[in-house]
Amino acid sequence: MPEVTIHAADEAAMLALGARLAEVTGGRGVIYLHGDLGAGKTTLSRGLIRGFGHAGKVKSPTFTLVEPYEIGAARVFHFDLYRLADPEELEFLGIRDYFEGDALCLIEWPERGAGILPKADLDITITPQGTGRSLSLSPNGARGEAWCAALTAGES
């Protein structure tokens, strides 16, 4: 499946898309989130995490690098690698442990973990467009393709 582009008109649309992503992922896999500062990576993550039923705050893990969420049967790990100086620092974090088993890993600034991170099922690039956002979804394999197909089902 080729790249898919989705437009989110505002913050509410970003949160709704995140909730829809939660539904289609089933709480398993790896999603890379690309975009400049303020593009909406954390907003999309917030919608996804809330889509699993999390009612509390969802903050950017800029200083902690990772925020874990255990929501019912779902385990979601939200990473923000913006402040990472060297990808090798991820080894000290025990990064590989996060990708074992059934969990969903959302990774902001994945290029800063190059060579250490596993391949993403889906790359999402967020670009501001007026008051909204343009999201380019690039699947990397069958799982990502199935997610994109489910997200665009019924659209014309």
SVG drawing of the C-alpha trace seen along z (x, -y; Angstrom):
<svg xmlns="http://www.w3.org/2000/svg" viewBox="-18 -29 44 40">
<polyline fill="none" stroke="black" stroke-width="0.4" points="0.0,0.0 1.4,-3.4 1.6,-6.4 -1.8,-7.7 -2.4,-11.4 -5.1,-12.4 -6.0,-16.0 -6.9,-17.0 -8.6,-20.3 -7.9,-21.1 -6.8,-19.7 -10.1,-17.9 -9.6,-16.1 -6.0,-15.2 -7.3,-13.7 -10.1,-11.8 -7.5,-10.4 -5.4,-9.3 -8.4,-7.5 -9.0,-5.8 -5.4,-4.7 -5.8,-3.1 -8.7,-1.2 -7.0,0.1 -3.6,1.0 -5.2,3.1 -2.5,1.9 0.4,3.6 3.2,2.4 5.6,-0.5 4.7,-3.9 7.3,-6.6 6.1,-10.2 7.9,-12.8 7.5,-16.5 8.9,-19.8 8.5,-21.1 4.8,-22.0 3.6,-19.9 1.2,-17.8 3.1,-14.6 2.2,-14.7 -1.4,-15.7 -1.8,-12.7 -0.2,-10.5 -2.6,-12.0 -5.6,-11.1 -4.3,-7.6 -3.6,-7.0 -7.0,-8.4 -8.5,-6.1 -7.5,-3.2 -9.4,-4.7 -6.7,-6.7 -8.4,-9.6 -5.4,-11.3 -2.9,-13.7 -0.8,-12.7 2.4,-14.8 5.3,-14.8 8.1,-12.6 10.7,-15.2 12.7,-14.9 11.9,-11.4 12.3,-9.9 9.5,-7.5 6.1,-7.5 4.5,-4.1 0.7,-3.7 -1.0,-0.5 -4.7,-0.8 -6.7,2.3 -5.0,4.9 -3.2,2.3 0.4,1.3 1.5,-1.8 5.0,-3.3 5.3,-7.0 8.9,-8.0 10.2,-11.5 13.8,-11.3 14.3,-15.0 16.8,-15.5 18.7,-12.3 22.4,-13.1 23.5,-9.7 21.4,-6.7 23.6,-4.5 22.0,-6.2 18.9,-4.1 20.8,-0.9 21.2,-2.3 17.4,-2.8 16.9,0.9 15.1,-0.1 14.9,3.4 12.7,4.5 10.0,2.1 9.6,3.8 9.2,7.3 5.8,8.8 2.5,7.1 2.8,3.4 2.3,0.3 5.3,-2.0 4.9,-5.6 8.2,-7.3 8.7,-11.0 11.9,-12.0 12.9,-8.4 15.8,-9.6 17.6,-10.3 17.5,-6.6 18.7,-5.4 20.5,-2.1 19.0,-1.1 15.3,-1.3 13.4,1.5 11.7,0.9 8.4,-0.9 5.1,0.6 4.0,-2.9 5.8,-6.2 3.6,-9.3 4.9,-12.7 2.9,-15.6 3.0,-18.9 1.2,-22.1 -1.2,-23.2 -3.1,-26.4 -4.9,-25.8 -4.9,-22.1 -2.4,-19.4 -1.5,-17.1 -0.5,-13.6 1.4,-11.4 1.2,-7.7 3.8,-5.4 3.2,-1.7 6.2,0.6 4.8,4.1 1.5,5.9 0.6,4.5 1.0,0.9 -0.8,1.5 -3.7,3.0 -3.8,0.0 -3.8,-2.4 -6.5,-0.5 -8.7,-0.5 -8.1,-4.3 -9.1,-5.1 -12.0,-2.7 -15.1,-4.6 -13.1,-7.7 -13.3,-8.8"/>
</svg>
